[in-house]
C-alpha cells in the first residue's frame, strides 16, 4: 500500500476510497435502521401497568402529562438529558439552556451543556416534523434516533475524502473501517445515543489533522488557512467539551516541541518550522473562536467563573501557549540562543496566561472546578463505569472478546511509534509524525486511565496513521492495522445480525417507564418529587416528567449531596425533616440500580468496603416491615418475565403522619397485594396491639380470611362490626378494605352502605392514590353490590387508572 499521492493515480484513489466509504456507510445505515426499529418496537410495549400516553401537541414532550415514551438503549442516560433540555428549549422559545427545574429539588440546577448539540437536535427535529408532522416534543425524541447515523454519514463523506486526497488511500480505508470496528467510537453514533462525545471527538480529530495538512504546505497563505481551520475546529471543540480538547491541545504542544527538535536540521521542509509565527496565528485564532463561543453560550447573564467548561481563561491559556510555541520553535529552527527583551516579555506573559487556569483551580477549588470536590470525585471514579480504567475492565471482563475489541485498536499507534524511533526515517518525516503522535499518545494514556476516552483515542490515532502512511509506503503495516481492527469489525456485524429479543436491561427500562407513568397518573396534576439512585432518577424524570434530587452530573453536586444526606440520615425523624426541606413526595428504589447504600456511605465519608453503620436511614427502611409513620409503602408488582426474576421495585409515598393502626394496616395490605401473605401475617402482633382501631381490625379479618381461618375471621368480623362507628374516619382505601371484609362475611347491606358512603365522599385525589388491587376491588364491588357512583367522571377515571393487566 502506498500513499495516495504517490504510486496510485488520483482517480484510482478517489474510486477506491469512495467504494470503501460506500460499503461502510451502507452497513451503518442498515445497522441504524435495525437498531431504530428495535428501539421503536421496544417503546411500543405497553399494557401491563399503564396505557400508552395520549399525544398532546401542547405538551413540551408531545405527550399528555409531560410524559415520554421512547425507551433509550442502556447507554442512553446522557441522551435523555439532551432530549429533555432540547424539548424545554423549544417549548420556552429560547436559544440556550442555562438551568433545569427537573433536578435538585426544590431549587433546580444550572446546565453547562453546550448549545450546539441542542441546536443540532432541534434542527433534526425540525426536519423530521416537516416530513412527518409530529409535534415538536415527539420530533425531538425521534431526532435522537437520527442524529448519530446522520453525523456518521457526514463524517465519512468529509473526513474520508480529505484523508484520501491529502494523505493516503491507506489512511482513508483504515479510518472508514476503524470508525465501525472500534466500538467505543462507533457507539457514539448509534441511534438513541446522542451526546457531546460525537462532536468533541470529531473536533479533536480535525484539530490535529488540519495541523498536519498545514505542516506540509509550501505556500504560507495555505499554511495559515489550514492552521485557521485547525484553530476553528479546536475552538468549537472547546465549546463542546473543554475537558476533551484541553488534553488534546496539551498533546499538540508537546508534539510541536518534539517535532521541532527532530526537524530542526530541515526547517525549510515543514511550514511551522520555516515560519514559527504560524503558532502565534494558530493560538490567537483558536483563542478568538473559543472566546466568541463563550460569549454566544453565556453572554450577558451567565458569566460565572466555571472552568469545567469553555471559559476566557482557557482561551487566554491557548493564546499564551501559542506564543510560547512560537518562541521555542523559532529558537530551535534558527539555532539561536539570543533573546530580545520583547521575546522575554512575551514568553513570561505567555507562561502566565498558560498556567492561569491551573492557579485559579488550585486556589478556588470546587468553587470554579466542581470535579475538585472530593465527594463528587469519589462518586465518579468509584462508581461510574466510563471513569474506570482498562485495568478495572480486565479485572471484570478478563482477556476475552471485550478486551480485544476495546484495547486492540490501541495497537494502531504502533506503526507511527516504530517509524519515529527508526533512525532511517527522514528528519522531516519524524517531525511530522511526532506532531500528531503526541496527542494520540495522550489520548491513549487517558483511555487506559478512564474508559470514556477510548473513542477519543481512536479519533486521535487517525491523524497519526494518516501522516505515517503519507510518509512511508508500508503494505505490511496496512495489513497489521487491518488485522487489529478485524475483531471489532466482525463483532459489529454480529451485533447487527443479533436477535430482536429484548435484553434484561431493556425489560428493566420498560419497568422504569411503567413506574414513572404510573406515578404521574397517581399524582394527577400535582408535582412528583422522587428520591432514588442517580440513574433510575434520570429514568423517572425522563419517562414521567417528575422531579428528582440527585442525578450524577457535576452541575448537580448539591443535589447529589442532598440525596446522600437523605439516604444517610441518622434517624427516620432526621430523614423526614430532609424530605420536607427537599419537597419529596416519593422514594423509589429499583433492585437493579441499588446505589442508595453506596451513596449514603460516600456521604458519610466511608470506603465502599466499610461496614454499614447501624443508623443509616435507607438501610433500616429497606429492612423494616412497617415503615415510619410518615411513609406508606406502595405496592408495584413486576410483570411475569424471566428477565425480572429476583428483582423488585420498592416505592414509598410520603403521607401525613399515620397512626400505628393505619401504618400496620397499610403495611399488611402492601404485602398482600404483592402476593406475600406470609410476610403480611408477621404483622398480626402489630395489628393486635391496635385492634381498638377499625383499620387494624379490618386487616386482621382480611388476614384470617386469606389463610381460611373461619374461627379467627368470625371473631375479627365481630370486632369490625362493633367498631363501624369509626368508618367515617377511614380513608377511601381502608373503606374499600372494610367493604371487602363485610362482603366476605356476607354482611351485604352493611357492605353496600359503606361502599355508597365511600364513593359519595371520595374525591379525585383519593381515587388516584388507591393501590392497583384496591382500585380493582372498588370497581368490582360497585358492580357486585349495584352501587352507582354520583360522579360519572370519577367512575371513568377509575376505569382508566386500573392497570391494563387487571382489566376484565
N, C-alpha and C positions, 0 to 999 in steps of 0.2 A: 504494500500500500504506500503510495507516495502522496506528497502534499498536493492539494487541489490546484495549485498554480504552477505545478511542475510538469510531470510526465503526462497527466491526463488533460485532454482538451477542455476548455470551459463548457462546451456543450455537453460532453460526457459527464462532467461533474454536476452540472445542473440537472440532467436527466436522472442520474443515479441518486442524487440527494432528494429529488422530487419523488422518485419511486419509494425510497426508504421512508420519507415523511408520509406519503400516501398510505403505505402499509400500516405504519404505526398509528396514524390518525384514524384509519378505518377500524383498527382494533379498539382504539379508545372510544370512538363513538358507539360501537357495538356494545362495549362493556358499560358505557354510561347509560345507554338505553335499557340494558338488562337491569342494572342497579336501580335506575329510576323507577322502572316498572315494579321491581321488588319493594321499594320503599312505598310506592303508592298502593300496592296490594296490601302491604302490612298496615298502612294507615287506614284502610277501609274496614278493618276488623273491629266492628262494634257489636253490641248485642248481649254482653254479659252483665255489666253493671249499669251502663248508660247507653242512650241512643246517640247516634251521630249528631253533632251540633247543627242547628239550622244556620243557613247562611244569613248574614246581616251586613249588607254593604256599608251601613253607617258605623259599624264597629271598626276600630283600628286594625283588628285582627282578621276581619272578614267573617267572623262567626259570632253567634249570639253569646252574650255574656263575657266577651273578651277572651273566649277560649281559642285554642289552636288544635289542629287535627293532625298535622304532619308528624310522623314518628321518625325522627332522625336516627342515623346509624349510631353505633356505640361511640364513635369518635366525634359526634356532632355536638358536644356540650357547648363549645365556644360558638358554634353556628347558631345555636338557639338565642344567644345574647345578641349576635349581629342581626339576626332576624327581628327580634323584639325591638331593638333600638331603631332599626330602619323603619319598621312599621310606625313607631312612635314619631319619628322624624317626619314621615309623610303626613301622618294624622295631624301633627301640630303645624304643618306648613313651614317648618324650619329647615335650614340647610346644614345644621350641625347638631350633634347630641352631646350635651355637656353634663347632663345628670339624668338619673332614672329614679322613680319612686317605688319600683317593684322590689327593691333590695334594701338591706339595712334598715328595717322598720324601727321606728316610725319616720325617720328623717329622710330616707333615701341616701343616695351616694353620688359622688362625681363619676363621670365617664371620661376616660382619656384615650379611647379607641379612635383611631384616625378616620377622618371623614371620607377619604377616597373610597374605602370599601363600602361604606354606607351608600355613597353615590353610585358605585358600580351596581350594587344590589337593586337600588331604586331604578337605575336605567334598564336593567334586565327585566325588572317587574313591569316597567312602563311598556317595554316591547311586548312582553307576554300579554299584558292587558289589552294592548292594541289588537293583538291577534285573537285572543280568546274571550275578551270581555269580562274577565274575572275582576272582582273588587280589588282595590289596592292591597289590602291585607293578605288575601289569598295569593295574589300575584307575587308578593314578596316571599311567601312560603315556597312557591314554585321556583322562584329565582334561585333559591339555594340548591336546587337540583340542576340548574342550567349553568350557573356561574363557573364552576370548576372545569367542566368539559370545554366550555367556550374559551376560557383562559388557556387551557392546554392547546387548543387549536391555534389560538393567536400566537402563543409562544413558539409552537413548532413552525408556523408559517413565517415567522420573522427572524428568530434566532437561528433556525436551521439554515436558511439561505445565507445569512451573514457568516456563519461558520464555514460553509462550503466555498463561498466566494473569497473571503478574506484569509481563511486559514487552510483547511484541507477537507477533502471528502471524508477521510477517516474520522475527523473530529465531528463532522455533521452526522455521520451514521451512528457513531457511538453515543452522541447526545440524544438522538431520536430513540435508540434502543434503551439507553440508561434512564430516560425520563419515565419509562414504563417499568423497567426491571428493578429500579431502586425504589422499593415500596414506600419507604418513609418520604420520598419526594413525590411519588405518584399519588399517594393517598391524599395529599392536599388538594388534588384536582378532582376527587371523586364527587359524584352527586351527593348532596346532603352534607358536604364538608366545605364550608365557606368560612375562612378566617384569614388573618393577615399574613400567614406564612407564605401563601402563594405569591403575593405582591412583594413581600420583603425578600424572599429568595430570588425572585427574578430581578429585582433591583440590584441585589448583591452581585449576581452573575454579570449583569450588564455593566456595573461599575468597574469591575475588574477587566472584563472582556474588551470594553471600548478603550481602556488604557493600553491594553496590549495592541490594539489596532493603531493607536496613536504612536506607540513606540517605534513602529517601522515606517512611519510617514516620512517621506523625503521633503515634502513641502511644509513649511512652518504653518501656513494657514490651515492645511488639512489636519496637522497635528493638533492645532488649537481647537478645531471643530470636534475632533474625536475626544479630546480632553474635556471639552464642554459637555459632550454627550455623556461621558462618564460622570461628570460632576452633577448633571441633572438627574441621572439615574440614582446616584448616591444621595442627593438632596431629597428626592421623592422617597427613597428608601428610609431616610432618617424620619421623614414624616410618618411613614407607615409603621416603622419599628426601629427606634433608636437602639434598642437592645441588640438587634441583629446587625445593624450597619456599623455601629461603633467598633466592634471587634474586627469587622472587615476592613475598615479604614486603618485601624492599627496594623493589620496584616499587610495592607498596601504600603504603609510607611516603612515597615521593616523590610518588605520585599524591595522597595525602591532603594533603600540604603545598601542592601546586599547586592542588588543588581548593579548599582553604580560602582561599587568596589570591584566587582567581577569584570565589568565592561570599561573600566577606566582607561585601558590601553587602546580602546577603539571607540571613542566617544562619537566620531563622525557617523557611525552606522546606527545610532539609536537617538531618536528625536529629543527625548528629555535629557540625554547626556550632552547633545550638541547645544541645546537651549534649556538650561536648568530653570529659566523663568517660567517654563510651562507648568512647573509645580505650583508657582505662585498663582498662575492663571487657574489651575485646577482647584486649588484650595479656596481661592476667592469666589469662583463660580459656585462651588459646592456650598460654601458658607452662605452665599446670597440666596440660593434656592432653598436651603434649609430655613433661613430667616423668613423668607416670604411664606413658606409653607406654615411656619409657626404663626405668623400673623393671620393667615387665612383660617387656620384652625381655632385660634384663641382670641384674636382681637375683636372687640375692645374690652370685653368684660371678664375675661378669664386668663389673666396674665400672671398667674401664680408661678412660683419657683418650683417646678416639678421636673426633676432630672431623670425620671424613669422614662420620659418620652422626649421627643424633639424639643429643643429649647435654644434660645440665642447663645447660651453659654457653650453648647455643643457646636454651634456654628462658629463661634469665636475660636474654639479649640481646633476646628478643622482649618480655619484661616491661619492660625498660628502654626499648625503642623505643616501646612503647605509652604509657609515661609521658611521654616527650619529645613525642610527638604531641599528647597532651592539653594540655601546657603551651603548645606552639607554636600550636596551633589555637585554644586558648582566648584567647591573646593577639590573634590576628588577628580572631577573631569579635567580641571585645569592644572591639577597637581601643584597647587599653591598653598602656602600656609599663611600668607599675609592677610590681614583683615582690616577693613576701613572701620572707622568709628561708627559709620552708619550701619555697616553689616553687624557689628557687635550689638548696637542698639536694637536693630530688627531681630536679631537672634534672641536677645533677652526678652523682648516683647513677645515674640512668638512662643518662647518657652513658657512664659507666664500665662498666655492665653491657653496653651495646651494643657497645663496642669490645673487651671482654674476650676473646672467642674469637679475634679478629684478633691481639691481642697475644700470646696463647698460641701461635698458629701461627707468628708472627714469631720468637719466642724458642725454641720447641721444635722447629720444622720438621717433618721427616718422622716424628719420634717420636710426634707426635699427629695429623699430617695427611700420609698416605703420598704423596699426589699432589705434595707439595712436593719429593719425591725426584727429582732431575734425570734419573736413569736411567729411572724409571717415567714421568715426564712426557714425555720424548722418545719413548718407545715409543708412548704413547697418541697424541700429536699428530702423529707422523710416519707411523704405520703402521695405525692403526685408522680405518676409513672413516668411522664416525659422529663421530669427533673432527675430521674435516676440515671446512673451511668452504665456503660457497657459491662462492667464487672458485675453489677447487680443483675443485668439481663442474662448473663451467662449463668449466674448462680440460680436464677429462676427457671430459665429455659434450657440450659445445657448447651452443648456444642451440636445442636441439631439444625433443622431447617431454618428456624427463626434466626439463629446466629449467622448462618450462611447468607441468607437474604439481606440481613441488616448490616453485617460487618464486611462481607467480601468486597462490596463496592469501594471500600476504603483502599483496596489494592490498586485502584485506578491511578493513584498518585505515584505508584512505583516507577513507571516509565520516566516521568519528568525528574524524579529524585535521582535515578540512575544516570540520566543524561547530565544533570547538574554536577554530579560527583565525578564524572569521567573527565579526565584531563584532555582527552582528544576532542571534546566538544568545543567548538569555537567560542571565544570570549563573548561575542555579541549574542550568541545563542544562549549561553549560560546566563547572561544578564537578563534576557527576555524571559527565560524560564524562571529565574529567581523572583522576578517581579510578581508573577502570577502564582508561583508555587507557595510563597509565604502566606498569603491569605488562605490558600487551600489548606495548608498545614494548620493554620489557626482554626479553621472550620472543623478539620478532622479532630483536633485536640478537644474542641468544645463538644463535639458529638460523643467522644469517648467519655467525657465527664458527664454530659447530660444528653439523653436520647433525643430530646426535642430538636437538636441541631443536626440530626442525620440528613434531613432534606437539604439544609444549607450546605453541609459538607459536600454533597453531590453537586449542587449548583456551583460551588467554588472550584470543584475539580474540573469542570468543563473548560474554563479558560486555560488551566494548566495543560490539559490534554490538547487543546487547540494549538497552543504555542509549540508544544512538543512535536506534534505531527506536522506543523508548518515548517519546522526547522529540520526535522530528522525523518528520513524515509525508513520506516521500520515495520515491515509487514508482520513480523513475529510479535511485536508489541501490540499491534492491532488485534491479532488473534488472541493474545493473552487477555487483553481488556474485554474482548467479546466473551471469552470463557468466564471471566469474573462476573459478567452480567447475566450469563445464561441461566443460572439457577433462579434468579429473580424474574427473568422473562418467562420461564416455564411456570413458576408459581402464579404470575399474573394471568396467564392463560388458564391455568387450572382454577383459579378463583372465579374467572369469568364464566367457566363452564360448570361451576358448582351448582348444587341443587337449590331450588327455590324455597326449601323448607326454612321456617323461621328458626333462628338461633335462640338459645335460652335467654341471651341478653335482650333480644328483640321482644320476646314474650314478656320479659320483665318491664320493658318500656311501655308495652300495652297496658300493663297493670298500673304503672305510674300515671299514664294518661287517664285511665278509668278513675283512679283515686282523685286526681286533680279535677276532673269534670264533675265527679260526684260531690266533692267538697263545694265546688262552685254552685251546683244545683241546690245543695242543702242550705247554702247561705242566702240564696236569692240575690238581692242587690247589696247585701252587707259585705263589708270588707273582710277578707280572709287573710290572716297573718300567720304564717307557719314557721315553726322551729323544726329543723331537721338536719340531716347530714348535707354538706355543701352540694354534692352532685344531684341528689334527689330533690333538694330545694330548687335547683335550676329547673329540673323537670316539672315540678309542680307549678312554678312560676310560668314557665313557657306554655304548658298544656292548659292550665286552669285560670290563668290571669290572676293568680293570687299574689300575695306579697310575702317575701321571705326575709330572713335575718342574715344568714351567713353563707353566701356563695364564695367560692375560693378564688378571689381575684384581689390583686393588691389594692385596687381602689376601695375595696370593701374590708380593709383591715379592721375598721371599727366594728362592722357587722360580725366578722369572724370572732372577734373578742367577745362580743355580746353573746353570740351563740355558745362559745366556750364557757363563758361565765354562767350562763343559764344552765347548761348541762352539768357543770361542775359545782353548782350551788351546794353549800354545806347542809342545807335542810330544805324541806318542802316549803316552809314559810318564806325562806330567802328566795327560792325559785318563784314562788307566787308573786312576790314583790317585783322581781325582774320581769315576769310575764306582764304585769300591769304596766311597768315602765316602757316595755317594747310594744305594747298593744297586741300581744299574742292572742290568737283565737284557737289555735290547734298545735299539737305536737304530732308529727308524722314521721315514723321510722320504718324503713324497709330493711329486711334482714340481709338483702344482697348489697346494701350500701351502709353497712354498720360502722359508721365513722364517728358516732356521737361519743363513744367512750375514749377513743384516741384524742378527739378534740378536747374533751374535758381534761384529760391528762396533760395535754400541751398547755392548756390554760393554767393548770396548777404548776407548770414547770417540771413535770415528771418525765422521765425517759419512757419510751414505748414499752420496754420490758419491765418497768417498775410495777410492783403490786398495786392493785386498785384500792384507793382509800375507801374506808367503810362508809364515809359520809357523802359520797358522790351522788347527787340527786338522781341523775338519769339511770344509774345502775340500780338504785333502790326502786325507782319507778318500774323498771323492767321486771324486777323480782316480785313486786307487790301484787297480791291477788286483788286487793281493793286499793285503788289509787287515793291520793289525798283528796279531801272533801271538795277542793276547787277544780278537780279534774274528773271527767267522765270518759271512760273507755268506750269507743265507738267501734262496733264490730264491722269488719270488712273481710268477707270470705273470698279467698282466692279461687279462681277458676280451676277446674279439674284438668290440669295439664302437667305432663311429666317434667317439663322444664321448671315447674314451681314446686316440685316435691321438696318438703322440708323447709320451705320458705314461709314467711309471714309478713303481714303489714300490721303495725301497731299504730292506732290513732287514738288520741285523747283530745277531747274538746274542753276548753276552759269555760267553766259554767259558774253560776252563782254558788255560794257555799251550800253544800248539801248537808242534810242531817245524816247521822250514822246509819239510820234505817234506809234512807234513799241511796246512799253510797253503796251499801251492801246489796240492796235490791238491784241496782243498776249493774253492778259488777257481776252478779249472778246471771242476769239476763244476757250480758255480754258473752259469757261462756256458753250459755245455752244456744245462742244464735250461731256461734262458731262451731256448734256440734261437739262441745266438750262438757257434757253433763257431769262427768266425774269431777271436773275442776269446780264447776258450779256447786256441787254437793258439799265441797270442802268449806263453803261459806255459810253453811247452815248454822254453826255456832254463832256467827256474827248476826245472822238474821234472828236467831232465837233471842239474843240479848235485846233486840229492838222490836220484838213482836207485839209490843203495845202500839206500834205504828202500822197503819194499814198497808203501806208499800211493802214492808218486810213480811207481814202475814201473807199477802198475796204471793210473794215469791216463794215462801215456804210451801204454800199449796201447790204452786207450779212445779217445784222440785219433787214433791211427793207424787204428783200426777205423772211426771216424766219417768219416775222409777216404778210406777204402777203399785204404789203402796196405798191400798184403799183405806186402811185404818188411819194412816197419817194424813191422807188427803181429807178424809171426813172431818178429822179434828181441826185441821188447818182451815177448812171451809167454814166451819162453825165460828172460828176465830175471826175470819174475814167478815162474815155476816154481822157479827157483834160490833164491828168497827166501821160499818158503812157510813156512819155519820161523818167520818173523815174524808169521804170520797171527793168532796168539792175542793179539798186541799191538794189533791193529786194533780200532777201534770198529765198532759194528754197521753203520753207513753204509758205511765203507770195505770191510767184509767183503762187503756186498752188491755193491759195485762189482767186487770181486775175482771173485765168482761169475759176474757178467755176462761178464767178460773170459774166464774159463775156459770158459763155455758157447759164446761166440763162437769160441773156439779149439778147440771140440769135445773139451774135456777134461771130459767129463760126470761121471765118477766123482769126480775131484778137486772139481769144482763141487758135486756132491751132498754130499760130505764136509764141505766148507767151509760150505755152507748149513746142514747139520744142526748143525754146531758153533755157528754163529751163532744159530740160533733156540733152541738149548738154553741158551746162556749169556745171552741178552738179557733185559732187564727192561723194565718199563713205561716208565720214563723215557727209555731209549734209543729205544724204539719210537715214542714220541710225538714225538721230536725228528728223526725222519727227514724229509728233504725229500719233497715230493709225488712226484717222479719215482722216488726211491729206494724209497719205500714201495710204489709200484705195481710196481716191479721185484721187490721182495721177495715180494709175493703171487703175481705171475706166475711167478717162478722156483719157488716152492713147489709150484705146480700142475704146471709142466712137469717138474720133477725128482722129483715124488711124495714130497716131504719133509713128514712130519707134524710139527705143532707140539706140543711137550709140554704147553703151556698153552693150552687151548682159549679161555680168556677173552682172552688176548693176541691170538689169531687174530681173534676177533670185534672187538676194539678196533681192530686194524689195518684191518679192512674198513670200520669206521665212520670212521676217520681219512682214508681215501683221499678226495680231493675228488670230489664227485658227477660232475663233468665228466670224470673219468678212470675211472669205474667202467664195467664191461662191461654 
